Amino acid sequence: MIPHLGYVAVAVIAAVFGLDLYATWAIWREPDLTGAQKGVQSALVWLLPLLGAILCINVVRAMNREPAPRSNFTTSE
């Protein structure tokens, strides 16, 4: 057995745990979510550690994104 495989596994687990912590923090600091929404998203993060965290981080980022300004440019035909 490769002796460094244990270190790699610990590093991967630590990285996923850190991502889950960050996602949970991002969810709970979002003022536009209700308490129930925050609870459901947090459960999703911890039940599906990598996929749930990525999904919830993207949702929170999309909520904070400024809408793209409409262009007043009209095309001439």
C-alpha positions as CSV (number, residue, x, y, z in Angstrom):
1,M,0.0,0.0,0.0
2,I,1.2,3.5,-0.8
3,P,2.0,5.3,2.5
4,H,1.2,8.7,1.2
5,L,-2.3,7.7,0.2
6,G,-3.6,8.3,3.7
7,Y,-2.2,11.9,3.6
8,V,-4.0,12.5,0.3
9,A,-7.3,11.2,1.6
10,V,-7.0,13.4,4.7
11,A,-6.2,16.4,2.5
12,V,-9.2,15.7,0.3
13,I,-11.6,15.2,3.3
14,A,-10.3,18.4,4.8
15,A,-10.8,20.4,1.6
16,V,-14.4,19.1,1.2
17,F,-15.1,19.9,4.9
18,G,-13.7,23.4,4.4
19,L,-15.9,23.9,1.3
20,D,-18.9,22.7,3.3
21,L,-18.1,25.2,6.1
22,Y,-17.8,28.0,3.6
23,A,-21.0,27.1,1.8
24,T,-22.9,27.0,5.2
25,W,-21.4,30.4,6.2
26,A,-22.4,31.9,2.8
27,I,-26.0,30.6,3.1
28,W,-26.5,31.9,6.7
29,R,-25.2,35.3,5.9
30,E,-27.6,35.8,2.9
31,P,-30.4,38.1,4.0
32,D,-32.8,37.3,1.2
33,L,-33.3,33.7,2.3
34,T,-35.8,32.7,5.0
35,G,-34.8,30.6,7.9
36,A,-36.4,27.5,6.4
37,Q,-34.6,28.0,3.1
38,K,-31.3,28.4,5.0
39,G,-32.0,25.2,6.9
40,V,-32.9,23.2,3.8
41,Q,-29.8,24.5,1.9
42,S,-27.5,23.8,4.8
43,A,-28.9,20.2,5.0
44,L,-28.3,19.8,1.3
45,V,-24.7,20.9,1.8
46,W,-24.0,18.4,4.6
47,L,-26.0,15.5,3.1
48,L,-24.3,15.8,-0.4
49,P,-21.0,17.3,0.7
50,L,-19.3,18.3,-2.6
51,L,-22.2,18.6,-5.0
52,G,-24.5,20.3,-2.4
53,A,-21.8,22.9,-1.5
54,I,-21.1,23.8,-5.1
55,L,-24.8,24.1,-5.9
56,C,-25.6,26.3,-2.9
57,I,-22.6,28.5,-3.4
58,N,-23.7,29.1,-7.0
59,V,-27.3,29.9,-5.9
60,V,-26.1,32.4,-3.3
61,R,-23.7,34.0,-5.8
62,A,-26.5,34.3,-8.4
63,M,-28.7,36.0,-5.8
64,N,-26.0,38.6,-5.2
65,R,-25.3,39.3,-8.8
66,E,-26.3,42.7,-10.2
67,P,-28.7,42.4,-13.1
68,A,-27.2,43.2,-16.5
69,P,-28.1,46.7,-17.6
70,R,-30.3,46.9,-20.6
71,S,-28.8,48.3,-23.7
72,N,-30.4,51.4,-25.2
73,F,-28.7,50.5,-28.5
74,T,-31.2,49.8,-31.3
75,T,-30.2,48.0,-34.4
76,S,-30.9,49.7,-37.7
77,E,-32.3,47.5,-40.4
